């Protein structure tokens, strides 16, 4: 992290309700390619309650980033975060579940999106989709032990 970014972070910590500082810092973080830092900043500022944030802006930028990335771990992580934002910050179930599905397709070695989707389907008592997720998890399990654990949890 550059000295300029540290100085902006410090200024924002002292004045968390300052939208100009927030915009400048998020702009710098995007330029650095630090999408995790941008998300962390959104969460910190949202927790402070001193600044009204539009998480749909972050979601749009993450969507654009994901669209530019090749399939793989990084794209999967961006889409996983996008799914979390849609579900927990923007209350958009359909978009969140779509992002989880895309995350798994982008990086099928990471079953985190499947587990998150499974939790949502379980909470909603959507048994048909829940069983579908268990079947997919069983198919991609790397060992017999994992497959047995999945079957036991059903």
N, CA, C and O atoms as a DFTB+ gen file, in Angstrom:
616 C
 N C O
     1  1       0.848      -1.178       0.000
     2  2       0.000       0.000       0.000
     3  2       0.893       1.241       0.000
     4  3       1.885       1.317       0.725
     5  1       0.522       2.181      -0.811
     6  2       1.334       3.385      -0.928
     7  2       1.084       4.338       0.232
     8  3       0.100       4.220       0.963
     9  1       2.003       5.285       0.379
    10  2       1.845       6.295       1.425
    11  2       0.591       7.121       1.184
    12  3      -0.087       7.521       2.131
    13  1       0.283       7.377      -0.080
    14  2      -0.916       8.152      -0.413
    15  2      -2.178       7.422       0.045
    16  3      -3.089       8.047       0.589
    17  1      -2.240       6.112      -0.168
    18  2      -3.389       5.335       0.285
    19  2      -3.493       5.331       1.809
    20  3      -4.583       5.464       2.365
    21  1      -2.360       5.179       2.471
    22  2      -2.370       5.204       3.943
    23  2      -2.877       6.548       4.466
    24  3      -3.650       6.606       5.423
    25  1      -2.429       7.619       3.825
    26  2      -2.860       8.955       4.253
    27  2      -4.369       9.123       4.036
    28  3      -5.057       9.685       4.888
    29  1      -4.873       8.647       2.919
    30  2      -6.313       8.730       2.654
    31  2      -7.106       7.898       3.662
    32  3      -8.154       8.331       4.140
    33  1      -6.606       6.705       3.982
    34  2      -7.270       5.859       4.976
    35  2      -7.324       6.553       6.328
    36  3      -8.345       6.520       7.016
    37  1      -6.218       7.181       6.701
    38  2      -6.164       7.876       7.979
    39  2      -7.144       9.052       8.001
    40  3      -7.847       9.266       8.989
    41  1      -7.182       9.808       6.904
    42  2      -8.127      10.928       6.821
    43  2      -9.562      10.435       6.934
    44  3     -10.376      11.034       7.636
    45  1      -9.873       9.340       6.241
    46  2     -11.234       8.807       6.274
    47  2     -11.571       8.264       7.658
    48  3     -12.713       8.376       8.103
    49  1     -10.596       7.681       8.341
    50  2     -10.828       7.193       9.699
    51  2     -11.184       8.351      10.631
    52  3     -11.991       8.192      11.547
    53  1     -10.578       9.510      10.392
    54  2     -10.864      10.687      11.206
    55  2     -12.155      11.391      10.793
    56  3     -12.750      12.129      11.579
    57  1     -12.579      11.156       9.559
    58  2     -13.791      11.803       9.040
    59  2     -14.573      10.785       8.204
    60  3     -14.666      10.930       6.985
    61  1     -15.148       9.732       8.863
    62  2     -15.777       8.639       8.121
    63  2     -17.013       9.037       7.318
    64  3     -17.442       8.284       6.444
    65  1     -17.579      10.177       7.589
    66  2     -18.761      10.615       6.850
    67  2     -18.441      11.436       5.619
    68  3     -19.353      11.966       4.985
    69  1     -17.174      11.558       5.264
    70  2     -16.764      12.403       4.154
    71  2     -16.848      11.626       2.830
    72  3     -15.997      10.780       2.555
    73  1     -17.874      11.914       2.011
    74  2     -18.041      11.153       0.766
    75  2     -16.937      11.406      -0.259
    76  3     -16.638      10.531      -1.073
    77  1     -16.330      12.591      -0.228
    78  2     -15.253      12.871      -1.174
    79  2     -14.021      12.019      -0.862
    80  3     -13.390      11.476      -1.770
    81  1     -13.686      11.905       0.416
    82  2     -12.562      11.060       0.812
    83  2     -12.837       9.599       0.463
    84  3     -11.958       8.890      -0.028
    85  1     -14.058       9.163       0.721
    86  2     -14.431       7.784       0.411
    87  2     -14.274       7.524      -1.090
    88  3     -13.697       6.513      -1.489
    89  1     -14.783       8.427      -1.909
    90  2     -14.691       8.272      -3.365
    91  2     -13.241       8.268      -3.832
    92  3     -12.864       7.479      -4.698
    93  1     -12.437       9.148      -3.261
    94  2     -11.032       9.209      -3.655
    95  2     -10.298       7.926      -3.278
    96  3      -9.530       7.380      -4.069
    97  1     -10.546       7.454      -2.058
    98  2      -9.865       6.247      -1.600
    99  2     -10.324       5.021      -2.399
   100  3      -9.492       4.211      -2.807
   101  1     -11.618       4.875      -2.625
   102  2     -12.075       3.722      -3.414
   103  2     -11.522       3.799      -4.838
   104  3     -11.152       2.778      -5.419
   105  1     -11.468       5.003      -5.396
   106  2     -10.889       5.163      -6.733
   107  2      -9.443       4.705      -6.781
   108  3      -9.032       4.012      -7.712
   109  1      -8.669       5.098      -5.768
   110  2      -7.264       4.689      -5.700
   111  2      -7.140       3.168      -5.550
   112  3      -6.289       2.540      -6.181
   113  1      -7.995       2.592      -4.713
   114  2      -7.941       1.141      -4.512
   115  2      -8.284       0.394      -5.799
   116  3      -7.648      -0.607      -6.129
   117  1      -9.293       0.884      -6.523
   118  2      -9.627       0.249      -7.806
   119  2      -8.456       0.347      -8.769
   120  3      -8.138      -0.615      -9.468
   121  1      -7.815       1.509      -8.807
   122  2      -6.658       1.682      -9.694
   123  2      -5.545       0.695      -9.353
   124  3      -4.836       0.212     -10.235
   125  1      -5.404       0.405      -8.067
   126  2      -4.380      -0.550      -7.617
   127  2      -4.819      -2.000      -7.860
   128  3      -4.026      -2.925      -7.685
   129  1      -6.069      -2.194      -8.260
   130  2      -6.596      -3.543      -8.463
   131  2      -6.971      -4.236      -7.174
   132  3      -7.088      -5.461      -7.137
   133  1      -7.162      -3.465      -6.111
   134  2      -7.439      -4.022      -4.787
   135  2      -8.946      -4.052      -4.524
   136  3      -9.464      -3.262      -3.735
   137  1      -9.634      -4.967      -5.189
   138  2     -11.081      -5.061      -5.021
   139  2     -11.460      -5.530      -3.614
   140  3     -12.525      -5.179      -3.104
   141  1     -10.596      -6.315      -2.997
   142  2     -10.868      -6.731      -1.610
   143  2     -10.797      -5.523      -0.673
   144  3     -11.605      -5.385       0.245
   145  1      -9.822      -4.656      -0.922
   146  2      -9.699      -3.444      -0.120
   147  2     -10.896      -2.529      -0.286
   148  3     -11.342      -1.903       0.676
   149  1     -11.420      -2.449      -1.505
   150  2     -12.615      -1.636      -1.747
   151  2     -13.789      -2.196      -0.949
   152  3     -14.517      -1.454      -0.291
   153  1     -13.960      -3.506      -1.016
   154  2     -15.059      -4.126      -0.265
   155  2     -14.888      -3.909       1.236
   156  3     -15.844      -3.575       1.937
   157  1     -13.677      -4.099       1.718
   158  2     -13.412      -3.910       3.146
   159  2     -13.734      -2.473       3.557
   160  3     -14.298      -2.242       4.626
   161  1     -13.378      -1.523       2.718
   162  2     -13.662      -0.118       3.007
   163  2     -15.168       0.138       3.057
   164  3     -15.653       0.831       3.952
   165  1     -15.903      -0.418       2.101
   166  2     -17.366      -0.290       2.120
   167  2     -17.933      -0.810       3.431
   168  3     -18.777      -0.167       4.054
   169  1     -17.463      -1.977       3.842
   170  2     -17.979      -2.579       5.076
   171  2     -17.631      -1.729       6.300
   172  3     -18.472      -1.530       7.177
   173  1     -16.401      -1.230       6.359
   174  2     -15.986      -0.405       7.493
   175  2     -16.828       0.866       7.584
   176  3     -17.295       1.239       8.660
   177  1     -17.015       1.522       6.443
   178  2     -17.771       2.768       6.437
   179  2     -19.236       2.485       6.758
   180  3     -19.875       3.261       7.467
   181  1     -19.767       1.388       6.245
   182  2     -21.162       1.033       6.541
   183  2     -21.340       0.775       8.034
   184  3     -22.345       1.180       8.619
   185  1     -20.366       0.101       8.654
   186  2     -20.441      -0.180      10.093
   187  2     -20.384       1.096      10.927
   188  3     -20.986       1.177      11.998
   189  1     -19.662       2.079      10.431
   190  2     -19.540       3.327      11.193
   191  2     -20.865       4.079      11.230
   192  3     -21.124       4.849      12.155
   193  1     -21.698       3.855      10.224
   194  2     -23.004       4.512      10.183
   195  2     -22.943       5.992       9.870
   196  3     -23.964       6.676       9.932
   197  1     -21.775       6.497       9.537
   198  2     -21.616       7.928       9.295
   199  2     -21.769       8.315       7.827
   200  3     -21.662       9.492       7.480
   201  1     -22.013       7.352       6.982
   202  2     -22.016       7.633       5.547
   203  2     -22.998       6.677       4.888
   204  3     -22.949       5.472       5.133
   205  1     -23.860       7.185       4.083
   206  2     -24.813       6.356       3.360
   207  2     -24.129       5.791       2.114
   208  3     -23.656       6.542       1.261
   209  1     -24.085       4.486       2.022
   210  2     -23.401       3.847       0.909
   211  2     -24.381       3.144      -0.017
   212  3     -25.399       2.606       0.418
   213  1     -24.054       3.160      -1.286
   214  2     -24.842       2.451      -2.283
   215  2     -24.049       1.214      -2.702
   216  3     -23.165       1.291      -3.555
   217  1     -24.374       0.076      -2.094
   218  2     -23.653      -1.152      -2.393
   219  2     -23.893      -1.627      -3.819
   220  3     -23.143      -2.463      -4.324
   221  1     -24.928      -1.106      -4.478
   222  2     -25.144      -1.492      -5.878
   223  2     -24.018      -0.959      -6.768
   224  3     -23.720      -1.553      -7.805
   225  1     -23.395       0.148      -6.377
   226  2     -22.240       0.661      -7.129
   227  2     -21.090      -0.347      -7.049
   228  3     -20.465      -0.674      -8.058
   229  1     -20.825      -0.830      -5.844
   230  2     -19.779      -1.840      -5.667
   231  2     -20.124      -3.097      -6.453
   232  3     -19.258      -3.673      -7.112
   233  1     -21.372      -3.525      -6.390
   234  2     -21.790      -4.719      -7.125
   235  2     -21.567      -4.536      -8.626
   236  3     -21.098      -5.453      -9.300
   237  1     -21.896      -3.375      -9.142
   238  2     -21.695      -3.110     -10.567
   239  2     -20.236      -3.164     -10.965
   240  3     -19.892      -3.700     -12.018
   241  1     -19.383      -2.612     -10.129
   242  2     -17.947      -2.625     -10.439
   243  2     -17.376      -4.041     -10.334
   244  3     -16.523      -4.430     -11.133
   245  1     -17.848      -4.808      -9.348
   246  2     -17.402      -6.194      -9.235
   247  2     -17.878      -7.015     -10.433
   248  3     -17.148      -7.872     -10.931
   249  1     -19.094      -6.754     -10.890
   250  2     -19.617      -7.445     -12.073
   251  2     -18.725      -7.138     -13.282
   252  3     -18.358      -8.041     -14.033
   253  1     -18.382      -5.864     -13.464
   254  2     -17.511      -5.489     -14.571
   255  2     -16.153      -6.156     -14.483
   256  3     -15.608      -6.606     -15.491
   257  1     -15.603      -6.219     -13.275
   258  2     -14.312      -6.881     -13.072
   259  2     -14.423      -8.366     -13.410
   260  3     -13.580      -8.907     -14.126
   261  1     -15.451      -9.017     -12.901
   262  2     -15.629     -10.452     -13.156
   263  2     -15.762     -10.726     -14.650
   264  3     -15.233     -11.717     -15.153
   265  1     -16.461      -9.857     -15.348
   266  2     -16.643     -10.047     -16.791
   267  2     -15.325      -9.947     -17.556
   268  3     -15.186     -10.536     -18.629
   269  1     -14.367      -9.216     -17.021
   270  2     -13.066      -9.051     -17.681
   271  2     -12.070     -10.168     -17.331
   272  3     -11.083     -10.368     -18.038
   273  1     -12.332     -10.879     -16.258
   274  2     -11.399     -11.916     -15.813
   275  2     -11.637     -13.241     -16.528
   276  3     -12.767     -13.581     -16.879
   277  1     -10.552     -13.980     -16.736
   278  2     -10.660     -15.338     -17.264
   279  2     -11.113     -16.263     -16.134
   280  3     -10.892     -15.969     -14.960
   281  1     -11.751     -17.388     -16.495
   282  2     -12.138     -18.348     -15.453
   283  2     -10.930     -18.756     -14.619
   284  3      -9.820     -18.907     -15.129
   285  1     -11.173     -18.926     -13.345
   286  2     -10.110     -19.327     -12.424
   287  2     -10.413     -18.842     -11.022
   288  3     -11.495     -18.314     -10.766
   289  1      -9.466     -19.016     -10.111
   290  2      -9.697     -18.679      -8.707
   291  2     -10.088     -17.216      -8.472
   292  3     -10.990     -16.940      -7.681
   293  1      -9.426     -16.288      -9.141
   294  2      -9.712     -14.864      -8.902
   295  2     -11.138     -14.513      -9.329
   296  3     -11.859     -13.833      -8.599
   297  1     -11.531     -14.966     -10.485
   298  2     -12.888     -14.705     -10.962
   299  2     -13.905     -15.349     -10.018
   300  3     -14.934     -14.751      -9.701
   301  1     -13.610     -16.565      -9.575
   302  2     -14.503     -17.240      -8.636
   303  2     -14.678     -16.452      -7.350
   304  3     -15.787     -16.358      -6.825
   305  1     -13.597     -15.888      -6.838
   306  2     -13.677     -15.119      -5.589
   307  2     -14.447     -13.811      -5.771
   308  3     -15.211     -13.407      -4.895
   309  1     -14.244     -13.156      -6.908
   310  2     -14.977     -11.918      -7.185
   311  2     -16.475     -12.215      -7.257
   312  3     -17.289     -11.487      -6.690
   313  1     -16.829     -13.294      -7.963
   314  2     -18.240     -13.646      -8.104
   315  2     -18.847     -14.120      -6.779
   316  3     -20.025     -13.876      -6.514
   317  1     -18.061     -14.786      -5.961
   318  2     -18.532     -15.194      -4.637
   319  2     -18.879     -13.961      -3.807
   320  3     -19.933     -13.910      -3.173
   321  1     -17.997     -12.978      -3.814
   322  2     -18.270     -11.738      -3.092
   323  2     -19.488     -11.037      -3.668
   324  3     -20.304     -10.494      -2.923
   325  1     -19.618     -11.043      -4.989
   326  2     -20.777     -10.436      -5.632
   327  2     -22.062     -11.112      -5.156
   328  3     -23.051     -10.441      -4.859
   329  1     -22.042     -12.430      -5.086
   330  2     -23.203     -13.162      -4.577
   331  2     -23.540     -12.774      -3.147
   332  3     -24.706     -12.579      -2.804
   333  1     -22.504     -12.663      -2.310
   334  2     -22.719     -12.249      -0.917
   335  2     -23.341     -10.853      -0.848
   336  3     -24.254     -10.612      -0.058
   337  1     -22.842      -9.943      -1.677
   338  2     -23.390      -8.580      -1.682
   339  2     -24.852      -8.569      -2.096
   340  3     -25.682      -7.909      -1.471
   341  1     -25.157      -9.304      -3.154
   342  2     -26.546      -9.344      -3.605
   343  2     -27.464      -9.895      -2.520
   344  3     -28.558      -9.374      -2.299
   345  1     -27.020     -10.942      -1.849
   346  2     -27.871     -11.573      -0.850
   347  2     -27.969     -10.781       0.451
   348  3     -29.055     -10.638       1.012
   349  1     -26.847     -10.272       0.926
   350  2     -26.835      -9.700       2.265
   351  2     -26.919      -8.178       2.317
   352  3     -27.336      -7.615       3.329
   353  1     -26.533      -7.519       1.254
   354  2     -26.571      -6.047       1.252
   355  2     -27.653      -5.484       0.341
   356  3     -28.198      -4.413       0.604
   357  1     -27.963      -6.209      -0.733
   358  2     -28.916      -5.688      -1.715
   359  2     -30.229      -6.475      -1.726
   360  3     -31.146      -6.147      -2.480
   361  1     -30.316      -7.508      -0.893
   362  2     -31.521      -8.328      -0.765
   363  2     -32.057      -8.784      -2.126
   364  3     -33.255      -8.698      -2.395
   365  1     -31.170      -9.260      -2.959
   366  2     -31.532      -9.756      -4.284
   367  2     -31.160     -11.236      -4.372
   368  3     -30.062     -11.598      -4.794
   369  1     -32.107     -12.077      -3.963
   370  2     -31.870     -13.522      -3.900
   371  2     -31.480     -14.090      -5.263
   372  3     -30.493     -14.819      -5.368
   373  1     -32.231     -13.769      -6.291
   374  2     -31.978     -14.344      -7.612
   375  2     -30.587     -13.971      -8.131
   376  3     -29.854     -14.833      -8.618
   377  1     -30.225     -12.699      -8.027
   378  2     -28.899     -12.266      -8.482
   379  2     -27.788     -12.902      -7.658
   380  3     -26.738     -13.259      -8.192
   381  1     -28.021     -13.042      -6.356
   382  2     -27.022     -13.665      -5.489
   383  2     -26.784     -15.121      -5.849
   384  3     -25.642     -15.571      -5.935
   385  1     -27.862     -15.849      -6.056
   386  2     -27.720     -17.260      -6.402
   387  2     -27.093     -17.421      -7.789
   388  3     -26.311     -18.345      -8.012
   389  1     -27.434     -16.532      -8.712
   390  2     -26.800     -16.561     -10.043
   391  2     -25.297     -16.326      -9.936
   392  3     -24.508     -16.984     -10.615
   393  1     -24.908     -15.383      -9.078
   394  2     -23.479     -15.097      -8.904
   395  2     -22.760     -16.297      -8.288
   396  3     -21.637     -16.611      -8.683
   397  1     -23.392     -16.970      -7.326
   398  2     -22.782     -18.173      -6.752
   399  2     -22.599     -19.253      -7.823
   400  3     -21.573     -19.931      -7.867
   401  1     -23.602     -19.399      -8.676
   402  2     -23.507     -20.389      -9.747
   403  2     -22.356     -20.041     -10.697
   404  3     -21.581     -20.913     -11.090
   405  1     -22.256     -18.772     -11.054
   406  2     -21.157     -18.332     -11.926
   407  2     -19.805     -18.536     -11.239
   408  3     -18.828     -18.918     -11.885
   409  1     -19.752     -18.280      -9.932
   410  2     -18.497     -18.453      -9.189
   411  2     -18.042     -19.902      -9.251
   412  3     -16.860     -20.181      -9.454
   413  1     -18.973     -20.813      -9.076
   414  2     -18.615     -22.229      -9.124
   415  2     -18.172     -22.623     -10.530
   416  3     -17.215     -23.383     -10.687
   417  1     -18.851     -22.120     -11.543
   418  2     -18.464     -22.427     -12.925
   419  2     -17.088     -21.848     -13.250
   420  3     -16.313     -22.461     -13.985
   421  1     -16.786     -20.676     -12.707
   422  2     -15.490     -20.036     -12.975
   423  2     -14.341     -20.792     -12.322
   424  3     -13.229     -20.825     -12.850
   425  1     -14.620     -21.402     -11.163
   426  2     -13.570     -22.131     -10.444
   427  2     -14.200     -23.322      -9.713
   428  3     -14.453     -23.248      -8.510
   429  1     -14.452     -24.420     -10.438
   430  2     -15.160     -25.558      -9.842
   431  2     -14.394     -26.318      -8.769
   432  3     -14.952     -27.212      -8.133
   433  1     -13.131     -25.981      -8.556
   434  2     -12.376     -26.642      -7.485
   435  2     -12.700     -26.059      -6.119
   436  3     -12.366     -26.648      -5.092
   437  1     -13.348     -24.905      -6.109
   438  2     -13.731     -24.260      -4.853
   439  2     -15.239     -24.467      -4.659
   440  3     -16.048     -23.939      -5.422
   441  1     -15.601     -25.226      -3.648
   442  2     -17.015     -25.526      -3.416
   443  2     -17.684     -24.522      -2.475
   444  3     -18.836     -24.714      -2.085
   445  1     -16.979     -23.465      -2.112
   446  2     -17.571     -22.450      -1.232
   447  2     -18.881     -21.901      -1.784
   448  3     -19.836     -21.765      -1.019
   449  1     -18.976     -21.578      -3.079
   450  2     -20.263     -21.088      -3.583
   451  2     -21.387     -22.109      -3.420
   452  3     -22.529     -21.739      -3.147
   453  1     -21.065     -23.391      -3.586
   454  2     -22.074     -24.434      -3.390
   455  2     -22.539     -24.470      -1.937
   456  3     -23.731     -24.610      -1.660
   457  1     -21.604     -24.345      -1.028
   458  2     -21.956     -24.377       0.401
   459  2     -22.820     -23.171       0.790
   460  3     -23.763     -23.290       1.572
   461  1     -22.478     -22.019       0.230
   462  2     -23.284     -20.824       0.524
   463  2     -24.687     -20.980      -0.048
   464  3     -25.674     -20.641       0.605
   465  1     -24.769     -21.494      -1.267
   466  2     -26.083     -21.716      -1.879
   467  2     -26.869     -22.744      -1.065
   468  3     -28.073     -22.598      -0.856
   469  1     -26.178     -23.773      -0.615
   470  2     -26.838     -24.807       0.193
   471  2     -27.446     -24.205       1.461
   472  3     -28.575     -24.534       1.827
   473  1     -26.703     -23.332       2.123
   474  2     -27.221     -22.687       3.335
   475  2     -28.486     -21.883       3.045
   476  3     -29.453     -21.926       3.804
   477  1     -28.460     -21.151       1.933
   478  2     -29.618     -20.330       1.567
   479  2     -30.815     -21.215       1.273
   480  3     -31.916     -20.949       1.756
   481  1     -30.613     -22.267       0.483
   482  2     -31.721     -23.162       0.150
   483  2     -32.259     -23.857       1.403
   484  3     -33.464     -24.077       1.525
   485  1     -31.374     -24.197       2.322
   486  2     -31.813     -24.821       3.569
   487  2     -32.668     -23.850       4.383
   488  3     -33.728     -24.225       4.884
   489  1     -32.212     -22.613       4.514
   490  2     -32.979     -21.604       5.252
   491  2     -34.355     -21.385       4.630
   492  3     -35.338     -21.190       5.344
   493  1     -34.422     -21.416       3.324
   494  2     -35.678     -21.171       2.610
   495  2     -36.525     -22.435       2.457
   496  3     -37.633     -22.391       1.923
   497  1     -35.996     -23.539       2.924
   498  2     -36.669     -24.835       2.820
   499  2     -36.991     -25.185       1.362
   500  3     -38.055     -25.717       1.045
   501  1     -36.036     -24.865       0.498
   502  2     -36.150     -25.171      -0.925
   503  2     -35.450     -26.513      -1.155
   504  3     -34.301     -26.571      -1.593
   505  1     -36.175     -27.582      -0.847
   506  2     -35.589     -28.917      -0.804
   507  2     -35.122     -29.396      -2.174
   508  3     -34.111     -30.092      -2.272
   509  1     -35.836     -29.038      -3.219
   510  2     -35.447     -29.477      -4.561
   511  2     -34.057     -28.936      -4.927
   512  3     -33.188     -29.685      -5.373
   513  1     -33.866     -27.643      -4.735
   514  2     -32.566     -27.046      -5.050
   515  2     -31.481     -27.514      -4.072
   516  3     -30.322     -27.686      -4.448
   517  1     -31.873     -27.713      -2.834
   518  2     -30.914     -28.187      -1.837
   519  2     -30.366     -29.562      -2.232
   520  3     -29.161     -29.799      -2.151
   521  1     -31.247     -30.459      -2.654
   522  2     -30.782     -31.779      -3.090
   523  2     -29.904     -31.686      -4.333
   524  3     -28.945     -32.444      -4.479
   525  1     -30.230     -30.766      -5.220
   526  2     -29.417     -30.569      -6.411
   527  2     -27.991     -30.146      -6.017
   528  3     -27.011     -30.634      -6.581
   529  1     -27.894     -29.243      -5.051
   530  2     -26.571     -28.790      -4.587
   531  2     -25.801     -29.953      -3.971
   532  3     -24.609     -30.117      -4.232
   533  1     -26.479     -30.764      -3.153
   534  2     -25.804     -31.926      -2.563
   535  2     -25.288     -32.870      -3.647
   536  3     -24.187     -33.406      -3.529
   537  1     -26.081     -33.076      -4.703
   538  2     -25.643     -33.958      -5.800
   539  2     -24.385     -33.398      -6.473
   540  3     -23.444     -34.139      -6.760
   541  1     -24.380     -32.103      -6.718
   542  2     -23.218     -31.484      -7.362
   543  2     -21.991     -31.597      -6.454
   544  3     -20.895     -31.930      -6.905
   545  1     -22.201     -31.311      -5.168
   546  2     -21.077     -31.422      -4.221
   547  2     -20.522     -32.842      -4.200
   548  3     -19.309     -33.046      -4.155
   549  1     -21.419     -33.813      -4.232
   550  2     -20.977     -35.213      -4.222
   551  2     -20.177     -35.524      -5.480
   552  3     -19.175     -36.236      -5.412
   553  1     -20.601     -35.001      -6.622
   554  2     -19.894     -35.250      -7.882
   555  2     -18.493     -34.654      -7.890
   556  3     -17.569     -35.245      -8.450
   557  1     -18.332     -33.499      -7.279
   558  2     -17.030     -32.830      -7.332
   559  2     -16.142     -33.149      -6.131
   560  3     -14.997     -32.700      -6.069
   561  1     -16.658     -33.912      -5.189
   562  2     -15.851     -34.285      -4.019
   563  2     -14.602     -35.030      -4.484
   564  3     -14.655     -35.871      -5.381
   565  1     -13.487     -34.699      -3.855
   566  2     -12.208     -35.254      -4.306
   567  2     -11.859     -36.599      -3.664
   568  3     -10.910     -37.257      -4.089
   569  1     -12.612     -37.007      -2.651
   570  2     -12.302     -38.282      -2.009
   571  2     -13.586     -38.991      -1.594
   572  3     -14.651     -38.385      -1.474
   573  1     -13.449     -40.270      -1.386
   574  2     -14.588     -41.071      -0.932
   575  2     -15.065     -40.583       0.445
   576  3     -16.261     -40.565       0.734
   577  1     -14.116     -40.198       1.267
   578  2     -14.450     -39.692       2.606
   579  2     -15.347     -38.446       2.511
   580  3     -16.319     -38.319       3.255
   581  1     -15.013     -37.532       1.593
   582  2     -15.833     -36.333       1.395
   583  2     -17.223     -36.699       0.888
   584  3     -18.219     -36.126       1.330
   585  1     -17.292     -37.655      -0.042
   586  2     -18.596     -38.060      -0.578
   587  2     -19.466     -38.658       0.518
   588  3     -20.663     -38.378       0.585
   589  1     -18.875     -39.474       1.372
   590  2     -19.626     -40.072       2.475
   591  2     -20.119     -38.974       3.418
   592  3     -21.269     -39.009       3.853
   593  1     -19.282     -38.020       3.732
   594  2     -19.674     -36.925       4.623
   595  2     -20.848     -36.144       4.028
   596  3     -21.757     -35.729       4.748
   597  1     -20.819     -35.951       2.726
   598  2     -21.927     -35.238       2.062
   599  2     -23.198     -36.051       2.162
   600  3     -24.257     -35.509       2.480
   601  1     -23.111     -37.349       1.892
   602  2     -24.295     -38.200       1.984
   603  2     -24.854     -38.247       3.396
   604  3     -26.070     -38.255       3.583
   605  1     -23.979     -38.279       4.386
   606  2     -24.424     -38.296       5.782
   607  2     -25.143     -36.996       6.122
   608  3     -26.137     -37.011       6.848
   609  1     -24.655     -35.884       5.610
   610  2     -25.276     -34.593       5.945
   611  2     -26.635     -34.399       5.295
   612  3     -27.433     -33.581       5.755
   613  1     -26.912     -35.156       4.208
   614  2     -28.225     -35.064       3.563
   615  2     -29.239     -35.653       4.506
   616  3     -30.428     -35.691       4.188
